[in-house]
Amino acid sequence: MLICRLEKQPHVTFVRQPICSISVLPVYQVCSHQSIILSTPSEIQMLSTLNASQVCVCVFSLHSDVDSGDGNIKYILSGEGAGTIFVIDDKTGNIHATKTLDREEQAQYTLTAQAVARDTNKPLEPPSEFIVKVQDINDNPPEFLHGPYSARVPEMSNVGTSVVQVTATDADDPTYGNSARLVYSILQGQPYFSVEPQTGIIRTALPNMDREARQEYDVVIQAKDMGGHMGGLSGTTEVKITLTDVNDNPPKFPQSVYSMSVLEDNVPGEEVGRLKAKDPDLGDNGLVNYRLIDGDGLGMFELTTDSETREAVIKLKKPVDFETKRSYTLKVEGSNPHVDPQFLAWGPYKDEATIKISVEDADEPPVFVAPSYTFEVEENAPEGTLVGRVHAKDTDVANNPVRYMIPRYTDVEQFFSINSEDGMITTTRPLDRETQAWHNISVSATEIGGHHQDTKVRVNIKVKDVNDNSPEFATNNEVLMCETVVPGRVIETVSAVDKDEMAHRQHFTFSLAPEVVHNNNFSLKDNRDSTASIYVLRKGFSRLTQDVYYLPIEINDNGFPPLSSTNTLTIRVCSCDSKNTILSCNVEPYVLPAGLSTGALIAILACIVILLAIVVLFVALRRQKKEPLIVFEEEDIRENIITYDDEGGGEEDTEAFDIATLQNPDGANGFLPRKDIKPELQYPLRPGIGRPAPNSVDVDDFIKTRIAEADSDPTAPPYDSIQIYGYEGRGSLAGSLSSLESVTTESDLDYDYLQSWGPRFKKLADLYGTKDYKQTRTEYL
């Protein structure tokens, strides 16, 4: 059997504990600091001490019944912490703690001890198990794991209203002593708040705490262990408490009376002024609604609320007039739309203010007495006739005089003028109603002095009608009448029009002109409805005898003064068939062959003229083609000279120049016959010009002679057909083919290469490539 004992050490506190039998599992309670409490049999005492390193060393002594003290028994220790935290002396059985024990890390350890033979390690006894419990001491202060705290409570809350609960924890053993028994207290925040010592609930401690006076509070709460007794450990936390708003304040206008002003020329809708009721509450609790409740300006002004600034805005509703009324009074009410029933007794939640608005005088333009004017004036009235008068006045206190004028753009042709001082409108020339019945002009009135403001008024002038236009036929169409018309037949009904204004009772009367009253052909009947009927008096009208009749008719109106005019009615006699259908009203068909009209005759004549013109032109062309302009022999191959102004077409070029003049010596004796245009006068050659012999023609002399004749002959241009051949043309690959200006060296006269230039140069190749140059040149000349 193992017996546990503890050797006495100095500075040990002995504590008597209940005796426990060694046969049961012994329990050792080992402290971690200066006090050691050990439960052992009564004969075993407890000892605790601290070494220099502040490590609590607890020495236990285990002894076996079989141990005779000769050192043959060895003690061994196993279990939790064996060899690290707890070590045993294998000879004496003393157990030592090697470091400080912390209950919060591990509250107990289970160990097993056994005695074995030292030489054989055979167990001498069964192993004994025991538990070492670490006894708690107050070594952990309280902690607020969820701090710091923030809380909200409505303002004006009752005393004792719960705000928030704070909770602290203590790591010490709550089942042992008072190490973990906490007590709460308030260190900061009095006298506004209090805390319950056992629960940590924070409550309001003062009544009527006003958010508008103070909104936030910083409260410090302490938690202390050991039941709050001296020597206990403590911890603190901060709590930020905010008072929330309630509608406990009615709106209040800073002033009871407000003064504002408005110019009389301000237009409706312009802002006059602003005011705002103060309400220290927040959000919906601080909203203020405004309305006008009284005053003599309710009809002249209106009130709106600015959505951003929450101000009451006074605006002009109708124009004001300084000369009519110079001041207005309004009463404005501001009230809270949201009222807390809990604080109804603190009301009323509204306030009133008075607004005095003064109207300020402005320099206004003159005002016409009437919004518009309408006048009448007779047409043809002489210049200077009075049309009417407009009047405007200055409504300002100064009452400045007014000057009138007609803007030219409203009376472009300047039919009217106005007296600038009294506003009398007169005509500048006679007016014609038939040209323009209404004249719409404007008159401008400008005050003299001030800011020269002006205003305009519309003036409508009606031109009254005067009977100054004679009546006339409504239409001027000819009357067509058949040759076979029977006497008494109505051939036309005439009506009249008048450019003058047609009155309701105005009518026209018709009669034949005095010179035709007794004619035997036609008569007139007035139908008394502003129309008249034309009757035929006889029969036997013939177009061959007379195809047109003119009937003058006199038309009278009943205007004042009455006017009349004579209008001529044209009656044309026509041929008709048996059904009185008009066939023709012209006299030509009687002198033309039957079946032909004037149009057909004209077409036939035109065709004949065209045919004759074609025949004449054809004959002229044939004659011109057979007779050339200048007589020459057909067989002479040198008759054509090609123009070299351009590339030309070789022998295909048919436009040639007549060189017969160069070949006919006889032509030097006189003018050659021309077939194109013959001059009217022929001038003889000047004396002194000789004729070369037929067989000794010198071309150079011949040309000079012709030039001299052309210079002295006024009929030569444009009949002179002499051409200048000095220009050889440009761009030709062959160069110059003329021998007139060619050099006489043999190398320059070799034209054999023309054979390779194609069919266009075949004729030239035959002329120049195979014959002697001198012979060719002579023949060519």
Residue pairs with C-beta under 8 A, 6 or more apart in sequence:
1 22
1 23
1 64
1 65
1 125
2 22
2 62
2 63
2 64
2 93
2 113
2 115
2 125
2 128
3 22
3 41
3 62
3 63
3 64
3 65
4 22
4 26
4 28
4 40
4 41
4 44
4 60
4 61
4 62
4 63
4 130
5 40
5 43
5 44
5 60
5 61
5 63
6 38
6 40
6 44
6 45
6 46
6 47
6 58
6 59
6 60
6 61
7 47
7 59
7 61
7 94
8 45
8 47
9 47
9 48
9 49
9 59
10 49
11 49
11 50
12 36
12 46
12 47
12 48
12 49
13 34
13 35
13 36
13 48
14 45
14 46
14 47
15 37
15 38
15 46
17 37
17 38
17 39
17 40
17 46
18 39
19 40
19 41
19 42
20 26
20 27
20 39
20 40
20 41
21 41
22 41
25 129
25 130
25 131
26 39
26 40
26 130
27 39
27 130
27 131
27 132
27 133
28 38
28 39
28 40
28 60
28 130
28 131
28 132
28 133
29 37
29 38
29 39
29 132
29 133
29 134
29 135
30 36
30 38
30 56
30 58
30 97
30 101
30 132
30 133
30 134
30 135
31 37
31 48
31 56
31 58
31 101
31 134
31 135
31 137
32 56
32 100
32 101
32 102
32 103
32 134
32 135
32 137
32 139
33 50
33 56
33 100
33 137
33 139
34 48
34 50
34 56
35 48
35 137
36 46
36 47
36 48
36 56
36 58
37 46
37 135
38 44
38 46
38 47
38 48
38 58
40 46
47 59
48 56
48 58
49 56
49 57
50 56
50 57
51 57
54 100
55 97
55 98
55 99
55 100
56 97
56 100
56 101
57 96
57 97
57 98
58 95
58 96
58 97
59 94
59 95
59 96
60 94
60 95
61 92
61 93
61 94
61 95
62 75
62 88
62 93
62 94
62 95
62 113
62 115
63 93
64 73
64 75
64 93
64 115
64 124
64 125
65 125
66 73
66 115
66 124
66 125
67 73
67 93
67 115
71 91
71 118
72 117
72 118
72 119
73 115
73 116
73 117
73 118
73 124
74 90
74 91
74 115
74 116
74 117
74 118
74 121
75 88
75 89
75 90
75 91
75 92
75 93
75 113
75 114
75 115
76 88
76 90
76 113
76 114
76 116
77 83
77 86
77 87
77 88
77 95
77 111
77 112
77 113
78 111
78 112
78 114
79 109
79 110
79 111
79 112
79 129
80 106
80 109
80 110
80 111
81 109
81 111
82 88
82 111
84 98
85 97
85 98
85 99
85 101
85 109
86 95
86 96
86 97
86 98
86 109
86 111
86 132
87 95
87 96
87 98
88 94
88 95
88 96
88 113
89 95
89 96
90 118
93 113
93 115
95 113
101 134
102 134
103 134
103 135
103 136
103 137
103 173
104 139
104 140
104 171
104 172
106 134
107 133
107 134
107 136
107 173
108 131
108 132
108 133
108 134
109 131
109 132
109 134
110 129
110 130
110 131
110 132
111 129
111 130
111 131
111 132
112 127
112 128
112 129
112 130
113 127
113 128
113 130
114 123
114 125
114 126
114 127
114 128
115 123
115 124
115 125
116 122
116 123
116 124
117 124
135 176
136 172
136 173
136 176
136 177
136 179
137 172
137 179
138 172
138 177
138 178
138 179
138 225
138 226
138 231
138 232
138 233
139 172
140 170
140 171
140 172
140 179
140 233
141 170
141 225
141 233
141 234
141 235
142 168
142 169
142 170
142 182
142 223
142 224
142 225
142 233
142 234
142 235
143 168
143 169
143 170
143 171
143 235
144 166
144 167
144 168
144 221
144 223
144 235
144 236
144 237
145 167
145 168
145 169
146 166
146 167
147 166
147 237
147 238
147 239
148 237
148 238
148 239
148 240
149 164
149 166
149 237
149 238
149 239
149 240
150 239
150 240
150 241
150 242
151 163
151 164
151 202
151 239
151 240
151 241
151 242
152 241
152 242
152 243
152 244
153 161
153 163
153 204
153 241
153 242
153 243
153 244
154 243
154 244
154 245
154 246
155 209
155 210
155 211
155 212
155 243
155 244
155 245
155 246
155 248
156 208
156 209
156 210
156 246
156 248
156 343
157 204
157 209
158 204
158 207
159 203
159 204
159 205
159 206
159 207
160 203
160 204
161 203
161 204
162 201
162 202
162 203
163 193
163 202
163 203
163 204
163 239
163 241
164 201
164 202
164 239
164 241
165 199
165 200
165 201
165 202
166 184
166 195
166 200
166 202
166 221
166 223
166 237
166 239
167 200
168 182
168 184
168 200
168 223
168 235
168 237
170 179
170 180
170 182
170 225
171 180
172 179
172 180
172 225
173 179
173 180
174 180
174 181
178 225
178 226
178 227
178 229
178 232
179 225
179 226
180 225
181 225
181 226
181 227
182 223
182 224
182 225
183 197
183 198
183 223
183 224
183 227
183 228
184 195
184 196
184 197
184 198
184 199
184 200
184 221
184 222
184 223
185 195
185 197
185 221
185 222
185 224
185 228
186 193
186 194
186 195
186 202
186 219
186 220
186 221
186 222
187 220
187 221
187 222
187 236
188 218
188 219
188 220
189 217
189 218
189 219
189 220
189 239
189 241
190 205
191 205
191 206
192 204
192 205
192 206
192 209
192 217
192 219
193 202
193 203
193 204
193 205
193 217
193 219
193 241
194 202
194 203
194 204
194 205
195 201
195 202
195 203
195 221
196 203
197 228
200 221
200 223
202 219
202 221
202 239
202 241
209 243
210 243
210 248
211 243
211 244
211 245
211 246
212 249
212 280
212 281
214 243
215 242
215 243
216 240
216 241
216 242
216 243
217 240
217 241
217 242
217 243
218 238
218 239
218 240
218 241
219 238
219 239
219 240
219 241
220 236
220 237
220 238
220 239
221 236
221 237
221 239
222 234
222 235
222 236
223 234
223 235
223 236
223 237
224 232
224 233
224 234
225 232
225 233
225 234
226 232
226 233
245 281
245 282
245 283
245 285
245 286
246 281
246 285
246 340
246 342
246 343
247 281
247 285
247 336
247 338
247 339
247 340
247 343
247 349
248 281
248 340
248 343
248 346
249 279
249 280
249 281
250 279
250 336
250 346
250 347
250 348
250 349
250 350
250 351
251 277
251 278
251 279
251 288
251 334
251 335
251 336
251 349
251 350
251 351
252 277
252 278
252 279
252 351
253 275
253 276
253 277
253 278
253 332
253 334
253 351
253 352
253 353
254 278
255 275
255 353
256 353
256 354
257 353
257 354
257 355
257 356
258 273
258 275
258 353
258 354
258 355
258 356
259 355
259 356
259 358
260 272
260 273
260 314
260 355
260 356
260 357
260 358
261 272
261 357
261 358
261 359
261 360
262 270
262 272
262 316
262 320
262 357
262 358
262 359
262 360
263 359
263 360
263 362
264 319
264 320
264 321
264 322
264 359
264 360
264 361
264 362
264 364
265 362
265 364
266 272
266 316
266 319
266 320
267 316
267 319
268 316
268 317
268 318
268 319
269 315
269 316
270 315
270 316
271 313
271 314
271 315
271 316
272 301
272 314
272 315
272 316
272 357
273 313
273 314
273 355
273 357
274 306
274 311
274 312
274 313
274 314
275 311
275 312
275 314
275 332
275 353
275 355
276 288
276 309
276 310
276 311
276 312
277 288
277 290
277 312
277 334
277 351
277 353
279 285
279 286
279 287
279 288
279 336
280 286
281 336
284 337
284 338
285 336
285 338
285 340
286 336
287 310
287 336
287 337
287 338
288 310
288 334
288 335
288 336
289 305
289 334
289 335
289 336
289 337
290 303
290 305
290 312
290 332
290 333
290 334
291 303
291 332
291 333
292 298
292 301
292 302
292 303
292 330
292 331
292 332
292 333
293 331
293 332
293 333
293 352
294 330
294 331
295 328
295 329
295 330
295 331
295 354
295 355
296 328
296 329
297 328
297 329
297 330
297 357
298 330
299 317
299 318
300 316
300 317
300 318
300 320
300 328
301 314
301 315
301 316
301 317
301 328
301 330
301 357
302 314
302 315
302 317
303 312
303 313
303 314
303 315
303 332
304 312
304 313
304 315
305 311
305 312
305 313
306 313
312 332
312 334
314 330
314 355
314 357
320 328
320 359
321 359
321 395
322 359
322 360
322 361
322 362
322 397
323 361
323 395
323 396
323 397
325 359
326 358
326 359
327 356
327 357
327 358
327 359
328 356
328 357
328 359
329 354
329 355
329 356
329 357
330 354
330 355
330 357
331 352
331 353
331 354
331 355
332 352
332 353
332 354
332 355
333 350
333 351
333 352
334 350
334 351
334 352
334 353
335 349
335 350
335 351
336 349
336 350
339 347
339 349
361 396
361 397
362 396
363 396
363 450
363 451
363 453
364 394
364 395
364 396
364 453
365 445
365 446
365 447
365 453
365 454
365 455
366 392
366 393
366 394
366 395
366 402
366 445
366 446
366 447
366 453
366 454
366 455
367 392
367 393
367 394
367 395
367 455
368 390
368 391
368 392
368 445
368 455
368 457
369 391
369 392
369 393
370 390
370 457
371 457
372 457
372 458
372 459
372 460
373 388
373 390
373 443
373 457
373 458
373 459
373 460
374 459
374 460
374 461
374 462
375 387
375 388
375 425
375 459
375 460
375 461
375 462
376 461
376 462
376 463
376 464
377 385
377 387
377 427
377 431
377 461
377 462
377 463
377 464
378 385
378 463
378 464
378 466
379 430
379 431
379 432
379 433
379 434
379 463
379 464
379 465
379 466
379 468
380 430
380 431
380 432
380 466
380 468
381 427
381 430
381 431
382 427
382 430
383 427
383 428
383 429
383 430
384 426
384 427
384 428
385 426
385 427
386 424
386 425
386 426
387 416
387 425
387 426
387 427
387 461
388 424
388 425
388 459
388 461
389 422
389 423
389 424
389 425
390 404
390 418
390 423
390 425
390 443
390 445
390 457
390 459
391 423
392 402
392 404
392 423
392 445
392 455
392 457
393 399
393 402
394 400
394 401
394 402
394 447
394 450
396 447
396 450
398 449
398 450
400 447
400 448
400 449
400 450
401 421
401 447
401 448
401 449
402 445
402 446
402 447
402 448
403 420
403 421
403 445
403 446
403 447
403 448
404 418
404 419
404 420
404 421
404 422
404 423
404 443
404 444
404 445
405 418
405 420
405 443
405 444
405 446
406 416
406 417
406 418
406 425
406 441
406 442
406 443
406 444
407 442
407 444
407 456
408 414
410 440
410 441
410 442
411 439
411 441
414 428
415 427
415 428
415 429
415 431
415 439
416 425
416 426
416 427
416 428
416 439
416 441
416 461
417 425
417 426
417 427
417 428
418 424
418 425
418 426
418 443
419 426
423 443
423 445
425 443
425 459
425 461
431 439
431 463
432 463
433 463
433 464
433 465
433 466
433 500
433 501
434 469
434 499
434 500
436 463
437 462
437 463
438 460
438 461
438 462
438 463
439 460
439 461
439 463
440 458
440 459
440 460
440 461
441 459
441 461
442 456
442 457
442 458
442 459
443 456
443 457
443 459
444 454
444 455
444 456
445 454
445 455
445 456
445 457
446 452
446 453
446 454
447 453
447 454
465 500
465 501
466 500
467 500
467 557
467 559
467 560
467 561
467 562
467 563
468 500
468 563
469 498
469 499
469 500
469 563
470 498
470 555
470 557
470 563
470 564
470 565
471 496
471 497
471 498
471 508
471 555
471 556
471 557
471 563
471 564
471 565
472 496
472 497
472 498
472 555
472 565
472 567
473 494
473 495
473 496
473 497
473 555
473 567
473 569
474 494
474 495
474 496
474 497
478 570
478 571
478 572
479 491
479 492
479 534
479 569
479 570
479 571
479 572
480 572
480 574
480 582
480 585
481 491
481 536
481 541
481 571
481 572
481 573
481 574
482 573
482 574
482 575
482 576
482 580
482 582
483 541
483 542
483 543
483 573
483 574
483 575
483 576
484 539
484 576
484 580
485 491
485 536
485 539
485 541
486 536
486 539
487 536
487 537
487 538
487 539
488 535
488 536
488 537
489 535
489 536
490 533
490 534
490 535
491 522
491 534
491 535
491 536
491 571
492 533
492 534
492 569
492 571
493 527
493 531
493 532
493 533
493 534
494 510
494 531
494 532
494 534
494 553
494 569
495 508
495 530
495 531
496 508
496 510
496 530
496 555
496 557
498 506
498 508
498 557
498 559
500 557
500 559
503 559
505 558
506 557
506 558
506 559
507 528
507 529
507 530
507 557
507 558
508 530
508 555
508 556
508 557
508 558
509 526
509 528
509 555
509 556
509 558
510 524
510 526
510 531
510 532
510 553
510 554
510 555
510 556
511 524
511 526
511 553
511 554
511 556
512 519
512 523
512 524
512 551
512 552
512 553
512 554
513 552
513 553
513 554
513 566
515 552
516 551
516 552
519 537
519 551
520 537
520 538
521 536
521 537
521 538
521 549
522 534
522 535
522 536
522 537
522 549
522 551
522 571
523 534
523 535
523 537
524 532
524 533
524 534
524 535
524 553
525 532
525 533
525 535
526 532
527 533
532 553
534 551
534 569
534 571
541 573
542 573
543 573
543 574
543 575
543 585
543 587
543 590
544 587
544 590
546 573
547 572
547 573
547 585
547 586
547 587
548 570
548 571
548 572
548 573
549 570
549 571
549 572
549 573
550 568
550 569
550 570
550 571
551 568
551 569
551 570
551 571
552 566
552 567
552 568
552 569
553 566
553 567
553 568
553 569
554 564
554 565
554 566
555 564
555 565
555 566
555 567
556 562
556 563
556 564
557 563
557 564
572 585
573 585
574 582
574 583
574 584
574 585
575 582
575 583
575 584
575 585
575 589
576 582
576 583
577 583
586 598
588 597
588 598
589 597
589 598
592 598
592 601
624 675
627 675
628 658
628 675
629 658
629 674
629 675
629 676
629 721
630 658
630 660
630 661
630 672
630 673
630 674
630 675
631 660
631 672
631 673
632 639
632 658
632 660
632 663
632 664
633 639
636 663
638 659
638 663
638 779
638 780
639 656
639 658
639 659
639 660
640 656
640 657
640 659
641 656
641 657
641 659
641 725
642 648
642 650
642 653
642 656
643 653
643 655
643 656
643 657
643 729
644 725
644 727
644 728
644 729
644 732
644 736
644 737
644 738
645 727
645 729
646 729
646 730
647 729
647 731
647 732
648 729
649 760
650 760
650 761
650 763
650 764
651 760
651 762
651 763
652 760
657 721
657 723
658 721
660 667
660 672
661 667
661 672
661 706
661 722
662 699
662 702
662 703
662 781
664 672
665 691
665 692
665 693
665 694
665 697
665 702
666 694
668 691
668 692
668 702
668 705
669 691
670 685
671 682
674 719
677 719
679 715
679 719
681 715
682 715
683 713
683 714
683 715
685 709
686 709
686 712
689 705
689 708
689 709
692 698
692 701
692 702
699 781
703 722
706 722
707 722
709 716
710 716
710 717
710 720
710 722
713 720
725 738
725 740
726 741
728 736
728 738
734 754
734 757
734 761
736 742
737 764
737 768
739 749
739 773
739 776
739 777
739 780
740 781
742 748
742 749
746 773
749 768
749 773
751 764
751 765
751 768
751 769
752 765
752 769
754 761
754 764
754 765
754 768
754 769
755 765
755 769
757 765
767 776
767 780
768 776
